[in-house]
């Protein structure tokens, strides 16, 4: 009887790719970092949280596969530095994940909102993405390849669930991704966004007054959304599997955004 043939090991979906993840020291960003490394990528964490970023690197501890660079995405020289440092270390940049973002106080009346608070959110969530996209494109264009991914939010396609500043910023980054995708297609650079529903990260817990054990409403019965679900979407958009997808906003919300709230099927953002 012939000996059975062992199945070949699965091919890592991001093998030989180099990625930058802004805001990669915790939450969704950290999950993306870990997932990318599991799939064979080398990753640079760009974050303002030095201790957390270095701790993630030490915890992963996989050869030279992960490193940390301090980066405030609102400061162009910081963003330029993390791009240049990545090129100097690895010689290439294949994937840029614009993940860094903040929320503001849950003041849902526009009369209670301050201009300075609005501009602070826009500065991180929209201008920061613009800078990350700009400087990633700077090094991707000569190579005629690359994938730029921005983590948006279900607030990019809905209204009334979060603050005016946050909602405006997330609508903005989706529009930016589409506009840049239209420009960079001639260089074979793909630009997409991912819009997840509420995940109990540190920022979301503060805004919605919940804790990390909370399970928010899900339209998919028996399922809950976690950072790994967003990371899986990012792996797909970073990989060659999505080679003909650009200018797309991949909504990861279990169908939440297709519901009609007048039917009374859910209350946003009540926990259950």
C-alpha positions as CSV (number, residue, x, y, z in Angstrom):
1,X,0.0,0.0,0.0
2,X,1.5,3.3,-1.0
3,X,2.4,5.7,1.8
4,X,0.0,8.6,2.1
5,X,1.3,11.9,0.9
6,X,1.4,14.7,3.5
7,X,-0.4,17.9,2.5
8,X,1.9,20.8,1.8
9,X,1.8,23.5,4.4
10,X,-0.5,26.4,3.5
11,X,1.2,29.3,1.8
12,X,1.2,32.5,3.9
13,X,-1.1,35.0,2.3
14,X,1.2,37.9,3.0
15,X,4.6,36.3,2.5
16,X,7.3,38.6,1.4
17,X,5.2,41.7,2.0
18,X,6.1,44.7,4.3
19,X,3.4,46.6,6.0
20,X,3.0,49.7,8.2
21,X,0.1,49.8,10.7
22,X,-0.6,53.1,12.3
23,X,-2.2,52.9,15.8
24,X,-0.8,49.4,15.9
25,X,0.0,49.3,19.6
26,X,-3.5,48.2,20.8
27,X,-7.0,47.4,19.8
28,X,-7.8,46.8,16.1
29,X,-4.4,47.9,15.1
30,X,-2.6,45.4,17.3
31,X,-4.9,42.6,16.0
32,X,-4.0,43.6,12.4
33,X,-0.2,43.6,13.3
34,X,-0.4,40.1,14.8
35,X,-2.6,38.7,12.0
36,X,-0.3,40.1,9.3
37,X,2.8,38.5,10.9
38,X,1.0,35.2,11.2
39,X,0.5,35.4,7.4
40,X,4.1,36.0,6.7
41,X,4.4,39.8,6.5
42,X,7.0,42.0,8.2
43,X,5.3,44.8,10.1
44,X,6.2,48.3,11.4
45,X,4.0,49.5,14.2
46,X,3.6,53.3,14.1
47,X,2.0,54.7,17.2
48,X,2.4,57.4,19.9
49,X,2.2,54.8,22.7
50,X,5.9,54.0,22.9
51,X,5.6,51.5,25.8
52,X,2.7,49.6,24.3
53,X,4.2,49.5,20.9
54,X,7.5,48.1,22.2
55,X,5.7,45.7,24.4
56,X,3.8,44.2,21.4
57,X,7.1,43.8,19.6
58,X,8.6,42.0,22.5
59,X,5.6,39.8,23.0
60,X,5.5,38.8,19.3
61,X,9.3,38.3,19.3
62,X,9.5,36.8,15.8
63,X,13.0,37.4,14.4
64,X,13.0,40.7,12.6
65,X,9.4,40.6,11.6
66,X,8.1,43.4,13.7
67,X,9.4,46.8,14.8
68,X,8.2,50.0,16.4
69,X,8.5,53.6,15.3
70,X,7.1,56.5,17.2
71,X,4.6,58.4,15.0
72,X,2.0,61.0,15.6
73,X,-0.1,60.8,12.4
74,X,-1.0,64.5,12.7
75,X,2.7,65.5,12.2
76,X,3.9,65.1,8.6
77,X,7.5,64.7,9.6
78,X,6.6,61.8,11.8
79,X,4.7,60.1,9.1
80,X,7.4,60.7,6.6
81,X,10.0,59.3,9.0
82,X,8.1,56.1,9.6
83,X,7.8,55.5,5.8
84,X,11.5,56.3,5.3
85,X,12.5,54.1,8.3
86,X,10.6,51.2,6.9
87,X,12.2,51.5,3.5
88,X,15.6,51.8,5.1
89,X,15.0,48.7,7.2
90,X,13.2,46.4,4.8
91,X,13.8,48.0,1.3
92,X,10.1,48.1,0.4
93,X,6.6,49.0,1.5
94,X,3.7,46.9,0.1
95,X,0.9,47.6,2.5
96,X,-0.1,50.8,4.4
97,X,-2.8,50.5,7.0
98,X,-4.1,53.8,8.2
99,X,-5.7,52.6,11.4
100,X,-4.9,55.4,14.0
101,X,-8.0,57.2,15.1
102,X,-9.7,58.9,18.1
103,X,-13.2,59.6,19.3
104,X,-14.4,62.7,21.2
105,X,-16.9,63.3,23.9
106,X,-20.4,61.9,23.2
107,X,-22.0,65.3,22.7
108,X,-24.7,64.4,20.1
109,X,-26.2,67.9,20.0
110,X,-24.3,70.1,17.5
111,X,-24.9,73.0,19.8
112,X,-22.7,71.4,22.5
113,X,-19.8,70.8,20.1
114,X,-16.7,73.0,20.2
115,X,-14.7,73.9,17.1
116,X,-11.4,72.9,18.7
117,X,-12.8,69.4,19.6
118,X,-14.1,68.9,16.1
119,X,-10.8,69.9,14.5
120,X,-8.8,67.6,16.9
121,X,-10.8,64.6,15.7
122,X,-10.5,65.6,12.0
123,X,-6.8,66.1,12.5
124,X,-6.2,62.5,13.6
125,X,-8.9,60.6,11.8
126,X,-8.8,62.4,8.4
127,X,-5.7,64.5,8.1
128,X,-3.6,61.7,9.6
129,X,-5.0,59.3,6.9
130,X,-4.2,61.8,4.2
131,X,-0.6,62.0,5.4
132,X,-0.3,58.3,5.6
133,X,-1.7,57.8,2.2
134,X,0.4,60.6,0.7
135,X,3.7,59.3,1.9
136,X,2.9,55.6,1.3
137,X,2.0,56.6,-2.3
138,X,5.4,58.5,-2.5
139,X,7.3,55.2,-2.2
140,X,4.8,52.9,-3.9
141,X,4.4,54.9,-7.2
142,X,8.0,54.2,-8.4
143,X,7.4,50.5,-7.8
144,X,4.0,50.5,-9.4
145,X,2.5,48.3,-6.7
146,X,1.0,48.5,-3.3
147,X,-2.2,48.3,-1.2
148,X,-3.4,51.2,1.0
149,X,-6.1,50.4,3.5
150,X,-7.9,52.8,5.8
151,X,-9.9,51.6,8.8
152,X,-13.1,53.7,8.7
153,X,-16.3,52.8,10.5
154,X,-19.9,51.9,9.9
155,X,-20.3,55.6,10.8
156,X,-19.0,56.3,7.3
157,X,-22.3,55.1,5.8
158,X,-24.8,55.9,8.6
159,X,-25.8,58.9,10.7
160,X,-26.9,59.5,14.2
161,X,-24.8,56.8,15.9
162,X,-21.7,58.7,16.9
163,X,-20.5,62.3,17.3
164,X,-20.6,64.8,14.4
165,X,-16.8,65.0,14.3
166,X,-16.3,61.3,14.2
167,X,-19.0,60.7,11.6
168,X,-17.6,63.5,9.4
169,X,-14.1,62.1,9.6
170,X,-15.1,58.6,8.7
171,X,-17.2,59.8,5.8
172,X,-14.2,61.8,4.8
173,X,-11.7,58.9,4.8
174,X,-13.9,56.8,2.6
175,X,-14.2,59.7,0.1
176,X,-10.4,60.2,0.2
177,X,-9.8,56.5,-0.4
178,X,-12.0,56.5,-3.5
179,X,-10.4,59.7,-4.8
180,X,-6.9,58.3,-4.4
181,X,-7.9,55.0,-5.8
182,X,-9.0,56.8,-9.0
183,X,-5.6,58.5,-9.2
184,X,-3.3,55.7,-8.3
185,X,-4.9,53.0,-10.5
186,X,-2.5,53.8,-13.3
187,X,0.4,52.8,-10.9
188,X,-1.4,49.5,-10.0
189,X,-1.8,50.7,-6.4
190,X,-5.0,49.7,-4.8
191,X,-6.7,51.9,-2.2
192,X,-9.6,50.6,-0.1
193,X,-11.3,51.2,3.3
194,X,-12.9,48.9,5.9
195,X,-15.9,50.0,7.9
196,X,-16.6,47.9,11.0
197,X,-19.5,48.1,13.4
198,X,-18.9,48.8,17.1
199,X,-16.1,46.8,18.7
200,X,-15.5,47.2,22.5
201,X,-12.0,48.7,22.1
202,X,-10.7,51.2,24.6
203,X,-11.9,54.2,22.6
204,X,-15.4,52.6,21.9
205,X,-15.8,51.7,25.6
206,X,-15.2,55.3,26.6
207,X,-17.5,56.7,24.0
208,X,-20.4,54.3,24.6
209,X,-19.9,53.9,28.3
210,X,-19.5,50.1,28.0
211,X,-16.7,47.7,29.0
212,X,-14.6,45.2,27.1
213,X,-16.9,42.4,28.1
214,X,-19.9,44.0,26.5
215,X,-21.6,42.5,23.5
216,X,-23.2,45.1,21.3
217,X,-26.2,44.4,19.2
218,X,-25.6,42.0,16.3
219,X,-27.8,41.4,13.3
220,X,-26.1,38.0,12.8
221,X,-27.7,35.9,15.6
222,X,-25.2,34.3,17.8
223,X,-22.2,36.2,16.4
224,X,-20.2,39.1,17.8
225,X,-17.7,41.3,16.1
226,X,-14.1,41.4,17.3
227,X,-10.8,43.0,16.2
228,X,-9.8,39.7,14.4
229,X,-12.8,40.1,12.1
230,X,-11.4,43.5,10.9
231,X,-7.9,42.0,10.7
232,X,-9.2,39.2,8.5
233,X,-10.7,41.9,6.2
234,X,-7.4,43.7,6.1
235,X,-5.5,40.5,5.3
236,X,-7.8,40.1,2.3
237,X,-7.3,43.6,1.0
238,X,-3.6,43.4,1.6
239,X,-3.2,40.1,-0.2
240,X,-3.0,39.3,-3.9
241,X,-6.5,37.7,-3.5
242,X,-8.0,41.2,-3.8
243,X,-5.8,42.1,-6.8
244,X,-8.7,43.7,-8.7
245,X,-10.4,45.5,-5.8
246,X,-9.8,49.2,-5.5
247,X,-11.9,52.2,-4.3
248,X,-14.1,49.8,-2.3
249,X,-15.4,50.4,1.3
250,X,-15.6,46.9,2.8
251,X,-18.4,47.0,5.4
252,X,-17.9,44.6,8.3
253,X,-21.1,45.0,10.3
254,X,-23.0,41.8,10.0
255,X,-25.7,43.6,8.0
256,X,-26.4,46.2,10.6
257,X,-26.3,49.1,8.1
258,X,-29.0,47.5,6.0
259,X,-31.6,47.6,8.8
260,X,-34.4,50.1,9.0
261,X,-34.4,51.5,12.5
262,X,-38.1,52.4,12.2
263,X,-38.9,48.7,12.5
264,X,-37.6,48.8,16.1
265,X,-35.3,45.8,15.5
266,X,-32.4,47.4,17.4
267,X,-31.3,50.3,19.5
268,X,-28.0,52.0,18.8
269,X,-25.7,51.8,20.7
270,X,-27.5,49.8,23.5
271,X,-25.6,46.7,24.7
272,X,-27.3,43.4,25.3
